[in-house]
Amino acid sequence: MKIVQIPNGVFAENCYLVVDERAGECAIVDPGEEAGLILHKVKETGTKPVAIWLTHAHLDHVLGVSRVAADTGAPVWLHPADRPLYDAVPDQAAWFGLAPPEPLPAPDQELAHGARLTVGDVSFEVRHAPGHSPGSVCLVGPGVALSGDVLFAGSIGRTDLPGGDFETLIASIERELLPLPDDTILYSGHGPETTIGRERHTNPFLTGVYRIG
């Protein structure tokens, strides 16, 4: 398995490609603003996109969904608790002073806590982790976790946007991410990769909350 990070757009959002080169398949995670760049990176892998996984529905993570879904034919997966946010992307764009985006296609599949997603022979577990948004999920695979905007290197997701809640987010991180092995590589929705161990011991939002045994 290979993870390809694609920073893009005015929000410096990280789209990811989860690639199983042996099977010739990939999943596209959070196709953001620069759909053309993302599709170019997909083509470079030489693999077939089999799914579009959305960790949540804030506009910087979904602006490329229309074009990417149309070009690849890959089904769109979203947790149902974030469907209202997804449907309100035009309103989100207006809040940030952006031009009206292309209409988004309806999600094809619902992400559910504990479900397994596969790309080729690689399997990921869906972990519902609300707090940044009601339907935020983390996708946990072999030695890696795609955390969306739940947890970052040295920070956590915003909780001042509609549907956000600080205590809920901290509880989600403690429940769904901190029990993972310390060497688990964390790929976040913004910024560089990190590890669970590094965040457990140095993240200022966690060191005073999570009791290190």
Secondary structure, DSSP 4 states (H G I P E B T S, - for coil): -EEEEEEETTTTEEEEEEEETTTTEEEEE---S-HHHHHHHHHHHT-EEEEEE-S---GGGTTTHHHHHHHH-PPEEE-GGGHHHHHTHHHHHHHTTPPPPPPPPPPSEE--TT-EEEETTEEEEEEE-TTSSTT-EEEEETTEEEEETSEETTEE---SSTT--HHHHHHHIIIIITTS-TTPEEEESBS--EEHHHHHHH-TTTTTTS---
